[in-house]
Amino acid sequence: ALGTTLIASGAKSTLISVAATGVLATDNILADFNADPSGVTGYAPTANGMLTIIKFPTAGFVNFYVYNNTAASITPGAVTLNWRVVR
């Protein structure tokens, strides 16, 4: 689950880090929403832009940040990602 705390313009969320046994820093992460996000604040397309999700592995973890590339602060709605590690 991604956070629902305000993200200022040009800023990122706190790190969302999930323990994942056997993950290496050189692995790849595939991630997608588990439901349609088009009606969720921050993830729905608007003329003002939308949030971007950045994902990366570290040893034993998968990690996510939500970046706000818009000109205004956004308090995102609740969304959940499904993810898979690929080697």
PDB file with one MODEL, atoms N, CA, C and O in Angstrom:
MODEL        1
ATOM      1  N   ALA A   1       0.854  -1.183   0.000  1.00  0.00           N
ATOM      2  CA  ALA A   1       0.000   0.000   0.000  1.00  0.00           C
ATOM      3  C   ALA A   1       0.893   1.236   0.000  1.00  0.00           C
ATOM      4  O   ALA A   1       1.850   1.332   0.768  1.00  0.00           O
ATOM      5  N   LEU A   2       0.563   2.167  -0.867  1.00  0.00           N
ATOM      6  CA  LEU A   2       1.309   3.425  -0.905  1.00  0.00           C
ATOM      7  C   LEU A   2       0.700   4.393   0.099  1.00  0.00           C
ATOM      8  O   LEU A   2      -0.462   4.261   0.481  1.00  0.00           O
ATOM      9  N   GLY A   3       1.494   5.358   0.518  1.00  0.00           N
ATOM     10  CA  GLY A   3       1.067   6.294   1.546  1.00  0.00           C
ATOM     11  C   GLY A   3       0.006   7.273   1.089  1.00  0.00           C
ATOM     12  O   GLY A   3      -0.230   7.454  -0.105  1.00  0.00           O
ATOM     13  N   THR A   4      -0.629   7.898   2.068  1.00  0.00           N
ATOM     14  CA  THR A   4      -1.668   8.897   1.801  1.00  0.00           C
ATOM     15  C   THR A   4      -1.353  10.216   2.505  1.00  0.00           C
ATOM     16  O   THR A   4      -2.256  10.973   2.859  1.00  0.00           O
ATOM     17  N   THR A   5      -0.074  10.476   2.699  1.00  0.00           N
ATOM     18  CA  THR A   5       0.383  11.708   3.335  1.00  0.00           C
ATOM     19  C   THR A   5       0.717  12.741   2.264  1.00  0.00           C
ATOM     20  O   THR A   5       1.243  12.391   1.207  1.00  0.00           O
ATOM     21  N   LEU A   6       0.420  13.995   2.526  1.00  0.00           N
ATOM     22  CA  LEU A   6       0.670  15.081   1.584  1.00  0.00           C
ATOM     23  C   LEU A   6       2.103  15.028   1.051  1.00  0.00           C
ATOM     24  O   LEU A   6       3.057  14.818   1.801  1.00  0.00           O
ATOM     25  N   ILE A   7       2.229  15.226  -0.273  1.00  0.00           N
ATOM     26  CA  ILE A   7       3.541  15.313  -0.920  1.00  0.00           C
ATOM     27  C   ILE A   7       3.620  16.691  -1.561  1.00  0.00           C
ATOM     28  O   ILE A   7       2.815  17.023  -2.432  1.00  0.00           O
ATOM     29  N   ALA A   8       4.581  17.484  -1.134  1.00  0.00           N
ATOM     30  CA  ALA A   8       4.730  18.841  -1.647  1.00  0.00           C
ATOM     31  C   ALA A   8       5.143  18.824  -3.121  1.00  0.00           C
ATOM     32  O   ALA A   8       5.660  17.822  -3.616  1.00  0.00           O
ATOM     33  N   SER A   9       4.915  19.918  -3.801  1.00  0.00           N
ATOM     34  CA  SER A   9       5.342  20.068  -5.188  1.00  0.00           C
ATOM     35  C   SER A   9       6.846  19.851  -5.291  1.00  0.00           C
ATOM     36  O   SER A   9       7.616  20.413  -4.512  1.00  0.00           O
ATOM     37  N   GLY A  10       7.259  19.035  -6.256  1.00  0.00           N
ATOM     38  CA  GLY A  10       8.681  18.787  -6.464  1.00  0.00           C
ATOM     39  C   GLY A  10       9.333  17.925  -5.397  1.00  0.00           C
ATOM     40  O   GLY A  10      10.560  17.873  -5.312  1.00  0.00           O
ATOM     41  N   ALA A  11       8.539  17.252  -4.587  1.00  0.00           N
ATOM     42  CA  ALA A  11       9.075  16.439  -3.491  1.00  0.00           C
ATOM     43  C   ALA A  11       8.702  14.969  -3.691  1.00  0.00           C
ATOM     44  O   ALA A  11       7.996  14.609  -4.633  1.00  0.00           O
ATOM     45  N   LYS A  12       9.198  14.131  -2.773  1.00  0.00           N
ATOM     46  CA  LYS A  12       8.884  12.705  -2.821  1.00  0.00           C
ATOM     47  C   LYS A  12       8.324  12.272  -1.477  1.00  0.00           C
ATOM     48  O   LYS A  12       8.500  12.949  -0.464  1.00  0.00           O
ATOM     49  N   SER A  13       7.646  11.132  -1.484  1.00  0.00           N
ATOM     50  CA  SER A  13       7.109  10.551  -0.253  1.00  0.00           C
ATOM     51  C   SER A  13       8.250   9.994   0.590  1.00  0.00           C
ATOM     52  O   SER A  13       9.407   9.975   0.169  1.00  0.00           O
ATOM     53  N   THR A  14       7.903   9.548   1.773  1.00  0.00           N
ATOM     54  CA  THR A  14       8.873   8.777   2.535  1.00  0.00           C
ATOM     55  C   THR A  14       9.056   7.437   1.827  1.00  0.00           C
ATOM     56  O   THR A  14       8.175   6.997   1.088  1.00  0.00           O
ATOM     57  N   LEU A  15      10.167   6.806   2.045  1.00  0.00           N
ATOM     58  CA  LEU A  15      10.464   5.529   1.408  1.00  0.00           C
ATOM     59  C   LEU A  15       9.502   4.455   1.906  1.00  0.00           C
ATOM     60  O   LEU A  15       9.283   4.305   3.108  1.00  0.00           O
ATOM     61  N   ILE A  16       8.939   3.718   0.965  1.00  0.00           N
ATOM     62  CA  ILE A  16       8.113   2.550   1.277  1.00  0.00           C
ATOM     63  C   ILE A  16       8.984   1.349   0.955  1.00  0.00           C
ATOM     64  O   ILE A  16       9.283   1.094  -0.212  1.00  0.00           O
ATOM     65  N   SER A  17       9.390   0.617   1.965  1.00  0.00           N
ATOM     66  CA  SER A  17      10.335  -0.480   1.808  1.00  0.00           C
ATOM     67  C   SER A  17       9.696  -1.757   2.338  1.00  0.00           C
ATOM     68  O   SER A  17       9.222  -1.804   3.473  1.00  0.00           O
ATOM     69  N   VAL A  18       9.690  -2.805   1.491  1.00  0.00           N
ATOM     70  CA  VAL A  18       9.051  -4.069   1.849  1.00  0.00           C
ATOM     71  C   VAL A  18      10.105  -5.176   1.832  1.00  0.00           C
ATOM     72  O   VAL A  18      10.808  -5.357   0.838  1.00  0.00           O
ATOM     73  N   ALA A  19      10.209  -5.908   2.930  1.00  0.00           N
ATOM     74  CA  ALA A  19      11.153  -7.028   2.989  1.00  0.00           C
ATOM     75  C   ALA A  19      10.779  -8.078   1.958  1.00  0.00           C
ATOM     76  O   ALA A  19       9.612  -8.448   1.829  1.00  0.00           O
ATOM     77  N   ALA A  20      11.785  -8.560   1.220  1.00  0.00           N
ATOM     78  CA  ALA A  20      11.574  -9.570   0.178  1.00  0.00           C
ATOM     79  C   ALA A  20      12.802 -10.478   0.158  1.00  0.00           C
ATOM     80  O   ALA A  20      13.831 -10.133  -0.422  1.00  0.00           O
ATOM     81  N   THR A  21      12.684 -11.614   0.782  1.00  0.00           N
ATOM     82  CA  THR A  21      13.795 -12.550   0.911  1.00  0.00           C
ATOM     83  C   THR A  21      14.390 -12.904  -0.444  1.00  0.00           C
ATOM     84  O   THR A  21      13.665 -13.241  -1.379  1.00  0.00           O
ATOM     85  N   GLY A  22      15.714 -12.828  -0.544  1.00  0.00           N
ATOM     86  CA  GLY A  22      16.418 -13.236  -1.749  1.00  0.00           C
ATOM     87  C   GLY A  22      16.578 -12.166  -2.809  1.00  0.00           C
ATOM     88  O   GLY A  22      17.252 -12.398  -3.813  1.00  0.00           O
ATOM     89  N   VAL A  23      15.980 -11.005  -2.619  1.00  0.00           N
ATOM     90  CA  VAL A  23      16.107  -9.941  -3.616  1.00  0.00           C
ATOM     91  C   VAL A  23      17.533  -9.403  -3.610  1.00  0.00           C
ATOM     92  O   VAL A  23      18.122  -9.177  -2.552  1.00  0.00           O
ATOM     93  N   LEU A  24      18.077  -9.203  -4.809  1.00  0.00           N
ATOM     94  CA  LEU A  24      19.406  -8.615  -4.971  1.00  0.00           C
ATOM     95  C   LEU A  24      19.266  -7.200  -5.505  1.00  0.00           C
ATOM     96  O   LEU A  24      18.268  -6.870  -6.146  1.00  0.00           O
ATOM     97  N   ALA A  25      20.252  -6.372  -5.245  1.00  0.00           N
ATOM     98  CA  ALA A  25      20.229  -4.989  -5.719  1.00  0.00           C
ATOM     99  C   ALA A  25      20.255  -4.911  -7.247  1.00  0.00           C
ATOM    100  O   ALA A  25      19.913  -3.874  -7.815  1.00  0.00           O
ATOM    101  N   THR A  26      20.652  -5.979  -7.910  1.00  0.00           N
ATOM    102  CA  THR A  26      20.715  -6.000  -9.374  1.00  0.00           C
ATOM    103  C   THR A  26      19.439  -6.555 -10.013  1.00  0.00           C
ATOM    104  O   THR A  26      19.358  -6.638 -11.239  1.00  0.00           O
ATOM    105  N   ASP A  27      18.454  -6.930  -9.219  1.00  0.00           N
ATOM    106  CA  ASP A  27      17.187  -7.442  -9.746  1.00  0.00           C
ATOM    107  C   ASP A  27      16.354  -6.294 -10.328  1.00  0.00           C
ATOM    108  O   ASP A  27      16.725  -5.125 -10.225  1.00  0.00           O
ATOM    109  N   ASN A  28      15.241  -6.648 -10.929  1.00  0.00           N
ATOM    110  CA  ASN A  28      14.297  -5.669 -11.462  1.00  0.00           C
ATOM    111  C   ASN A  28      12.950  -5.898 -10.787  1.00  0.00           C
ATOM    112  O   ASN A  28      12.616  -7.024 -10.418  1.00  0.00           O
ATOM    113  N   ILE A  29      12.183  -4.831 -10.629  1.00  0.00           N
ATOM    114  CA  ILE A  29      10.869  -4.923 -10.014  1.00  0.00           C
ATOM    115  C   ILE A  29       9.817  -4.543 -11.052  1.00  0.00           C
ATOM    116  O   ILE A  29       9.917  -3.500 -11.698  1.00  0.00           O
ATOM    117  N   LEU A  30       8.816  -5.394 -11.203  1.00  0.00           N
ATOM    118  CA  LEU A  30       7.643  -5.078 -12.007  1.00  0.00           C
ATOM    119  C   LEU A  30       6.532  -4.754 -11.018  1.00  0.00           C
ATOM    120  O   LEU A  30       6.304  -5.514 -10.077  1.00  0.00           O
ATOM    121  N   ALA A  31       5.842  -3.644 -11.214  1.00  0.00           N
ATOM    122  CA  ALA A  31       4.777  -3.261 -10.282  1.00  0.00           C
ATOM    123  C   ALA A  31       3.647  -2.592 -11.031  1.00  0.00           C
ATOM    124  O   ALA A  31       3.869  -1.837 -11.978  1.00  0.00           O
ATOM    125  N   ASP A  32       2.427  -2.881 -10.595  1.00  0.00           N
ATOM    126  CA  ASP A  32       1.226  -2.268 -11.160  1.00  0.00           C
ATOM    127  C   ASP A  32       0.164  -2.144 -10.080  1.00  0.00           C
ATOM    128  O   ASP A  32       0.227  -2.812  -9.048  1.00  0.00           O
ATOM    129  N   PHE A  33      -0.807  -1.282 -10.330  1.00  0.00           N
ATOM    130  CA  PHE A  33      -1.923  -1.125  -9.407  1.00  0.00           C
ATOM    131  C   PHE A  33      -2.736  -2.411  -9.361  1.00  0.00           C
ATOM    132  O   PHE A  33      -2.830  -3.130 -10.356  1.00  0.00           O
ATOM    133  N   ASN A  34      -3.324  -2.698  -8.198  1.00  0.00           N
ATOM    134  CA  ASN A  34      -4.170  -3.891  -8.099  1.00  0.00           C
ATOM    135  C   ASN A  34      -5.627  -3.591  -8.452  1.00  0.00           C
ATOM    136  O   ASN A  34      -6.469  -4.489  -8.435  1.00  0.00           O
ATOM    137  N   ALA A  35      -5.925  -2.330  -8.772  1.00  0.00           N
ATOM    138  CA  ALA A  35      -7.266  -1.906  -9.182  1.00  0.00           C
ATOM    139  C   ALA A  35      -7.125  -0.643 -10.028  1.00  0.00           C
ATOM    140  O   ALA A  35      -6.049  -0.047 -10.081  1.00  0.00           O
ATOM    141  N   ASP A  36      -8.177  -0.246 -10.670  1.00  0.00           N
ATOM    142  CA  ASP A  36      -8.176   0.943 -11.529  1.00  0.00           C
ATOM    143  C   ASP A  36      -7.909   2.203 -10.698  1.00  0.00           C
ATOM    144  O   ASP A  36      -8.717   2.539  -9.833  1.00  0.00           O
ATOM    145  N   PRO A  37      -6.789   2.911 -10.940  1.00  0.00           N
ATOM    146  CA  PRO A  37      -6.472   4.102 -10.158  1.00  0.00           C
ATOM    147  C   PRO A  37      -7.032   5.396 -10.754  1.00  0.00           C
ATOM    148  O   PRO A  37      -6.788   6.473 -10.210  1.00  0.00           O
ATOM    149  N   SER A  38      -7.766   5.312 -11.843  1.00  0.00           N
ATOM    150  CA  SER A  38      -8.155   6.524 -12.577  1.00  0.00           C
ATOM    151  C   SER A  38      -9.092   7.448 -11.802  1.00  0.00           C
ATOM    152  O   SER A  38      -9.280   8.596 -12.204  1.00  0.00           O
ATOM    153  N   GLY A  39      -9.676   6.988 -10.722  1.00  0.00           N
ATOM    154  CA  GLY A  39     -10.521   7.846  -9.908  1.00  0.00           C
ATOM    155  C   GLY A  39      -9.898   8.196  -8.568  1.00  0.00           C
ATOM    156  O   GLY A  39     -10.570   8.750  -7.697  1.00  0.00           O
ATOM    157  N   VAL A  40      -8.620   7.878  -8.394  1.00  0.00           N
ATOM    158  CA  VAL A  40      -7.951   8.087  -7.107  1.00  0.00           C
ATOM    159  C   VAL A  40      -7.122   9.362  -7.163  1.00  0.00           C
ATOM    160  O   VAL A  40      -6.318   9.539  -8.078  1.00  0.00           O
ATOM    161  N   THR A  41      -7.308  10.245  -6.198  1.00  0.00           N
ATOM    162  CA  THR A  41      -6.574  11.511  -6.146  1.00  0.00           C
ATOM    163  C   THR A  41      -5.078  11.265  -6.249  1.00  0.00           C
ATOM    164  O   THR A  41      -4.516  10.452  -5.517  1.00  0.00           O
ATOM    165  N   GLY A  42      -4.445  11.979  -7.167  1.00  0.00           N
ATOM    166  CA  GLY A  42      -3.008  11.896  -7.366  1.00  0.00           C
ATOM    167  C   GLY A  42      -2.615  10.955  -8.495  1.00  0.00           C
ATOM    168  O   GLY A  42      -1.587  11.150  -9.142  1.00  0.00           O
ATOM    169  N   TYR A  43      -3.436   9.932  -8.732  1.00  0.00           N
ATOM    170  CA  TYR A  43      -3.113   8.946  -9.761  1.00  0.00           C
ATOM    171  C   TYR A  43      -4.044   9.064 -10.968  1.00  0.00           C
ATOM    172  O   TYR A  43      -3.827   8.415 -11.991  1.00  0.00           O
ATOM    173  N   ALA A  44      -5.066   9.884 -10.846  1.00  0.00           N
ATOM    174  CA  ALA A  44      -5.972  10.149 -11.958  1.00  0.00           C
ATOM    175  C   ALA A  44      -5.362  11.240 -12.829  1.00  0.00           C
ATOM    176  O   ALA A  44      -4.807  12.206 -12.306  1.00  0.00           O
ATOM    177  N   PRO A  45      -5.456  11.103 -14.146  1.00  0.00           N
ATOM    178  CA  PRO A  45      -4.905  12.145 -15.012  1.00  0.00           C
ATOM    179  C   PRO A  45      -5.697  13.451 -14.882  1.00  0.00           C
ATOM    180  O   PRO A  45      -6.928  13.453 -14.874  1.00  0.00           O
ATOM    181  N   THR A  46      -4.961  14.551 -14.781  1.00  0.00           N
ATOM    182  CA  THR A  46      -5.576  15.878 -14.741  1.00  0.00           C
ATOM    183  C   THR A  46      -4.728  16.832 -15.577  1.00  0.00           C
ATOM    184  O   THR A  46      -3.602  16.504 -15.951  1.00  0.00           O
ATOM    185  N   ALA A  47      -5.265  17.993 -15.863  1.00  0.00           N
ATOM    186  CA  ALA A  47      -4.514  19.009 -16.600  1.00  0.00           C
ATOM    187  C   ALA A  47      -3.314  19.496 -15.798  1.00  0.00           C
ATOM    188  O   ALA A  47      -2.377  20.065 -16.358  1.00  0.00           O
ATOM    189  N   ASN A  48      -3.343  19.272 -14.488  1.00  0.00           N
ATOM    190  CA  ASN A  48      -2.248  19.706 -13.620  1.00  0.00           C
ATOM    191  C   ASN A  48      -1.179  18.646 -13.437  1.00  0.00           C
ATOM    192  O   ASN A  48      -0.159  18.914 -12.802  1.00  0.00           O
ATOM    193  N   GLY A  49      -1.381  17.442 -13.978  1.00  0.00           N
ATOM    194  CA  GLY A  49      -0.401  16.371 -13.854  1.00  0.00           C
ATOM    195  C   GLY A  49      -0.822  15.336 -12.843  1.00  0.00           C
ATOM    196  O   GLY A  49      -1.919  15.398 -12.289  1.00  0.00           O
ATOM    197  N   MET A  50       0.062  14.380 -12.605  1.00  0.00           N
ATOM    198  CA  MET A  50      -0.213  13.306 -11.667  1.00  0.00           C
ATOM    199  C   MET A  50       1.079  12.819 -11.030  1.00  0.00           C
ATOM    200  O   MET A  50       2.170  13.176 -11.474  1.00  0.00           O
ATOM    201  N   LEU A  51       0.954  12.010  -9.998  1.00  0.00           N
ATOM    202  CA  LEU A  51       2.113  11.487  -9.278  1.00  0.00           C
ATOM    203  C   LEU A  51       2.822  10.404 -10.087  1.00  0.00           C
ATOM    204  O   LEU A  51       2.222   9.756 -10.944  1.00  0.00           O
ATOM    205  N   THR A  52       4.105  10.223  -9.800  1.00  0.00           N
ATOM    206  CA  THR A  52       4.923   9.198 -10.443  1.00  0.00           C
ATOM    207  C   THR A  52       5.467   8.265  -9.368  1.00  0.00           C
ATOM    208  O   THR A  52       5.882   8.714  -8.299  1.00  0.00           O
ATOM    209  N   ILE A  53       5.463   6.974  -9.653  1.00  0.00           N
ATOM    210  CA  ILE A  53       5.984   5.981  -8.717  1.00  0.00           C
ATOM    211  C   ILE A  53       7.347   5.508  -9.207  1.00  0.00           C
ATOM    212  O   ILE A  53       7.494   5.089 -10.355  1.00  0.00           O
ATOM    213  N   ILE A  54       8.338   5.580  -8.327  1.00  0.00           N
ATOM    214  CA  ILE A  54       9.695   5.117  -8.622  1.00  0.00           C
ATOM    215  C   ILE A  54       9.938   3.861  -7.795  1.00  0.00           C
ATOM    216  O   ILE A  54       9.663   3.844  -6.595  1.00  0.00           O
ATOM    217  N   LYS A  55      10.451   2.814  -8.428  1.00  0.00           N
ATOM    218  CA  LYS A  55      10.681   1.547  -7.747  1.00  0.00           C
ATOM    219  C   LYS A  55      12.115   1.096  -7.954  1.00  0.00           C
ATOM    220  O   LYS A  55      12.704   1.332  -9.009  1.00  0.00           O
ATOM    221  N   PHE A  56      12.677   0.443  -6.936  1.00  0.00           N
ATOM    222  CA  PHE A  56      14.046  -0.061  -7.068  1.00  0.00           C
ATOM    223  C   PHE A  56      14.301  -1.126  -6.006  1.00  0.00           C
ATOM    224  O   PHE A  56      13.718  -1.075  -4.922  1.00  0.00           O
ATOM    225  N   PRO A  57      15.175  -2.096  -6.314  1.00  0.00           N
ATOM    226  CA  PRO A  57      15.513  -3.126  -5.337  1.00  0.00           C
ATOM    227  C   PRO A  57      16.762  -2.753  -4.548  1.00  0.00           C
ATOM    228  O   PRO A  57      17.625  -2.019  -5.031  1.00  0.00           O
ATOM    229  N   THR A  58      16.841  -3.263  -3.350  1.00  0.00           N
ATOM    230  CA  THR A  58      18.078  -3.297  -2.577  1.00  0.00           C
ATOM    231  C   THR A  58      18.148  -4.707  -1.992  1.00  0.00           C
ATOM    232  O   THR A  58      17.152  -5.429  -2.029  1.00  0.00           O
ATOM    233  N   ALA A  59      19.256  -5.102  -1.474  1.00  0.00           N
ATOM    234  CA  ALA A  59      19.413  -6.469  -0.960  1.00  0.00           C
ATOM    235  C   ALA A  59      18.340  -6.765   0.087  1.00  0.00           C
ATOM    236  O   ALA A  59      18.322  -6.164   1.161  1.00  0.00           O
ATOM    237  N   GLY A  60      17.440  -7.706  -0.246  1.00  0.00           N
ATOM    238  CA  GLY A  60      16.407  -8.123   0.683  1.00  0.00           C
ATOM    239  C   GLY A  60      15.164  -7.269   0.740  1.00  0.00           C
ATOM    240  O   GLY A  60      14.283  -7.515   1.564  1.00  0.00           O
ATOM    241  N   PHE A  61      15.071  -6.253  -0.133  1.00  0.00           N
ATOM    242  CA  PHE A  61      13.923  -5.339  -0.086  1.00  0.00           C
ATOM    243  C   PHE A  61      13.507  -4.884  -1.482  1.00  0.00           C
ATOM    244  O   PHE A  61      14.322  -4.829  -2.402  1.00  0.00           O
ATOM    245  N   VAL A  62      12.228  -4.562  -1.618  1.00  0.00           N
ATOM    246  CA  VAL A  62      11.758  -3.778  -2.759  1.00  0.00           C
ATOM    247  C   VAL A  62      11.327  -2.426  -2.193  1.00  0.00           C
ATOM    248  O   VAL A  62      10.751  -2.349  -1.108  1.00  0.00           O
ATOM    249  N   ASN A  63      11.613  -1.367  -2.944  1.00  0.00           N
ATOM    250  CA  ASN A  63      11.441  -0.011  -2.436  1.00  0.00           C
ATOM    251  C   ASN A  63      10.669   0.841  -3.421  1.00  0.00           C
ATOM    252  O   ASN A  63      10.790   0.689  -4.636  1.00  0.00           O
ATOM    253  N   PHE A  64       9.867   1.745  -2.864  1.00  0.00           N
ATOM    254  CA  PHE A  64       9.045   2.625  -3.688  1.00  0.00           C
ATOM    255  C   PHE A  64       9.064   4.035  -3.111  1.00  0.00           C
ATOM    256  O   PHE A  64       9.030   4.226  -1.895  1.00  0.00           O
ATOM    257  N   TYR A  65       9.120   5.011  -4.001  1.00  0.00           N
ATOM    258  CA  TYR A  65       8.868   6.409  -3.675  1.00  0.00           C
ATOM    259  C   TYR A  65       7.738   6.881  -4.564  1.00  0.00           C
ATOM    260  O   TYR A  65       7.581   6.392  -5.683  1.00  0.00           O
ATOM    261  N   VAL A  66       6.948   7.825  -4.081  1.00  0.00           N
ATOM    262  CA  VAL A  66       5.970   8.508  -4.914  1.00  0.00           C
ATOM    263  C   VAL A  66       6.478   9.931  -5.072  1.00  0.00           C
ATOM    264  O   VAL A  66       6.667  10.642  -4.085  1.00  0.00           O
ATOM    265  N   TYR A  67       6.701  10.350  -6.325  1.00  0.00           N
ATOM    266  CA  TYR A  67       7.209  11.687  -6.628  1.00  0.00           C
ATOM    267  C   TYR A  67       6.078  12.585  -7.104  1.00  0.00           C
ATOM    268  O   TYR A  67       5.206  12.159  -7.862  1.00  0.00           O
ATOM    269  N   ASN A  68       6.103  13.817  -6.655  1.00  0.00           N
ATOM    270  CA  ASN A  68       5.119  14.810  -7.096  1.00  0.00           C
ATOM    271  C   ASN A  68       5.797  15.760  -8.065  1.00  0.00           C
ATOM    272  O   ASN A  68       6.552  16.641  -7.656  1.00  0.00           O
ATOM    273  N   ASN A  69       5.527  15.581  -9.348  1.00  0.00           N
ATOM    274  CA  ASN A  69       6.110  16.430 -10.390  1.00  0.00           C
ATOM    275  C   ASN A  69       5.181  17.565 -10.791  1.00  0.00           C
ATOM    276  O   ASN A  69       5.376  18.187 -11.835  1.00  0.00           O
ATOM    277  N   THR A  70       4.182  17.840  -9.977  1.00  0.00           N
ATOM    278  CA  THR A  70       3.224  18.892 -10.311  1.00  0.00           C
ATOM    279  C   THR A  70       3.598  20.196  -9.614  1.00  0.00           C
ATOM    280  O   THR A  70       4.540  20.244  -8.823  1.00  0.00           O
ATOM    281  N   ALA A  71       2.848  21.251  -9.919  1.00  0.00           N
ATOM    282  CA  ALA A  71       3.110  22.567  -9.340  1.00  0.00           C
ATOM    283  C   ALA A  71       2.413  22.772  -7.992  1.00  0.00           C
ATOM    284  O   ALA A  71       2.578  23.820  -7.368  1.00  0.00           O
ATOM    285  N   ALA A  72       1.643  21.789  -7.541  1.00  0.00           N
ATOM    286  CA  ALA A  72       0.897  21.926  -6.291  1.00  0.00           C
ATOM    287  C   ALA A  72       1.124  20.710  -5.399  1.00  0.00           C
ATOM    288  O   ALA A  72       1.499  19.637  -5.874  1.00  0.00           O
ATOM    289  N   SER A  73       0.892  20.891  -4.110  1.00  0.00           N
ATOM    290  CA  SER A  73       0.932  19.762  -3.183  1.00  0.00           C
ATOM    291  C   SER A  73      -0.225  18.820  -3.498  1.00  0.00           C
ATOM    292  O   SER A  73      -1.286  19.255  -3.946  1.00  0.00           O
ATOM    293  N   ILE A  74      -0.011  17.520  -3.259  1.00  0.00           N
ATOM    294  CA  ILE A  74      -1.061  16.522  -3.465  1.00  0.00           C
ATOM    295  C   ILE A  74      -1.087  15.589  -2.262  1.00  0.00           C
ATOM    296  O   ILE A  74      -0.049  15.105  -1.811  1.00  0.00           O
ATOM    297  N   THR A  75      -2.284  15.346  -1.756  1.00  0.00           N
ATOM    298  CA  THR A  75      -2.479  14.301  -0.761  1.00  0.00           C
ATOM    299  C   THR A  75      -3.091  13.125  -1.512  1.00  0.00           C
ATOM    300  O   THR A  75      -4.281  13.140  -1.824  1.00  0.00           O
ATOM    301  N   PRO A  76      -2.280  12.099  -1.806  1.00  0.00           N
ATOM    302  CA  PRO A  76      -2.777  11.013  -2.649  1.00  0.00           C
ATOM    303  C   PRO A  76      -3.815  10.149  -1.934  1.00  0.00           C
ATOM    304  O   PRO A  76      -3.793   9.986  -0.714  1.00  0.00           O
ATOM    305  N   GLY A  77      -4.720   9.606  -2.742  1.00  0.00           N
ATOM    306  CA  GLY A  77      -5.665   8.629  -2.231  1.00  0.00           C
ATOM    307  C   GLY A  77      -4.968   7.294  -2.046  1.00  0.00           C
ATOM    308  O   GLY A  77      -3.820   7.117  -2.454  1.00  0.00           O
ATOM    309  N   ALA A  78      -5.664   6.366  -1.432  1.00  0.00           N
ATOM    310  CA  ALA A  78      -5.097   5.048  -1.139  1.00  0.00           C
ATOM    311  C   ALA A  78      -5.060   4.175  -2.388  1.00  0.00           C
ATOM    312  O   ALA A  78      -6.068   4.018  -3.077  1.00  0.00           O
ATOM    313  N   VAL A  79      -3.898   3.614  -2.670  1.00  0.00           N
ATOM    314  CA  VAL A  79      -3.741   2.623  -3.741  1.00  0.00           C
ATOM    315  C   VAL A  79      -2.797   1.531  -3.249  1.00  0.00           C
ATOM    316  O   VAL A  79      -1.973   1.742  -2.359  1.00  0.00           O
ATOM    317  N   THR A  80      -2.946   0.372  -3.852  1.00  0.00           N
ATOM    318  CA  THR A  80      -2.089  -0.770  -3.526  1.00  0.00           C
ATOM    319  C   THR A  80      -1.434  -1.258  -4.801  1.00  0.00           C
ATOM    320  O   THR A  80      -2.063  -1.307  -5.858  1.00  0.00           O
ATOM    321  N   LEU A  81      -0.165  -1.619  -4.693  1.00  0.00           N
ATOM    322  CA  LEU A  81       0.562  -2.173  -5.834  1.00  0.00           C
ATOM    323  C   LEU A  81       0.751  -3.667  -5.667  1.00  0.00           C
ATOM    324  O   LEU A  81       0.953  -4.159  -4.556  1.00  0.00           O
ATOM    325  N   ASN A  82       0.686  -4.382  -6.770  1.00  0.00           N
ATOM    326  CA  ASN A  82       1.161  -5.762  -6.839  1.00  0.00           C
ATOM    327  C   ASN A  82       2.528  -5.687  -7.480  1.00  0.00           C
ATOM    328  O   ASN A  82       2.713  -4.944  -8.444  1.00  0.00           O
ATOM    329  N   TRP A  83       3.491  -6.438  -6.971  1.00  0.00           N
ATOM    330  CA  TRP A  83       4.840  -6.368  -7.524  1.00  0.00           C
ATOM    331  C   TRP A  83       5.435  -7.759  -7.634  1.00  0.00           C
ATOM    332  O   TRP A  83       5.021  -8.703  -6.962  1.00  0.00           O
ATOM    333  N   ARG A  84       6.427  -7.843  -8.513  1.00  0.00           N
ATOM    334  CA  ARG A  84       7.155  -9.101  -8.751  1.00  0.00           C
ATOM    335  C   ARG A  84       8.613  -8.754  -8.993  1.00  0.00           C
ATOM    336  O   ARG A  84       8.922  -7.750  -9.635  1.00  0.00           O
ATOM    337  N   VAL A  85       9.501  -9.581  -8.482  1.00  0.00           N
ATOM    338  CA  VAL A  85      10.929  -9.402  -8.691  1.00  0.00           C
ATOM    339  C   VAL A  85      11.363 -10.289  -9.859  1.00  0.00           C
ATOM    340  O   VAL A  85      11.001 -11.463  -9.926  1.00  0.00           O
ATOM    341  N   VAL A  86      12.136  -9.716 -10.771  1.00  0.00           N
ATOM    342  CA  VAL A  86      12.632 -10.429 -11.943  1.00  0.00           C
ATOM    343  C   VAL A  86      14.155 -10.423 -11.900  1.00  0.00           C
ATOM    344  O   VAL A  86      14.782  -9.399 -11.628  1.00  0.00           O
ATOM    345  N   ARG A  87      14.728 -11.574 -12.172  1.00  0.00           N
ATOM    346  CA  ARG A  87      16.183 -11.664 -12.207  1.00  0.00           C
ATOM    347  C   ARG A  87      16.610 -12.024 -13.595  1.00  0.00           C
ATOM    348  O   ARG A  87      17.805 -12.155 -13.859  1.00  0.00           O
TER     349      ARG A  87
ENDMDL
END
